[in-house]
Amino acid sequence: MPKVSIATAVYRREALAARSALRMIGDAVEELFGPVASLESEEGTIRRGGPQYHHRAEGIVLALQRVAEHQADLERQLAALRPKAS
């Protein structure tokens, strides 16, 4: 078995931790916001841009932007239903 340098071993460990963290964040976004977030799958992320972590992060950011837009739409609709002050 070939020897792995300490730097390579540390990189691999950190890469796995980063992937795990992004997966946990993505799972939380899906659980908290459901279909409103419309978070793409990891496979979708790979098809869209690639397997790099920043591509997954971009997908999470887009999902959170959809949630914010949905919230703003709901607030506008609610404001339109409120009676006008005289």
Secondary structure, 3 states (H helix, E strand, C coil): CCCCCHHHHHHHHHHHHHHHHHHHHHHHHHHHHHHHCCCCCHHHHHHHCCCCHHHHHHHHHHHHHHHHHHHHHHHHHHHHHCCCCC
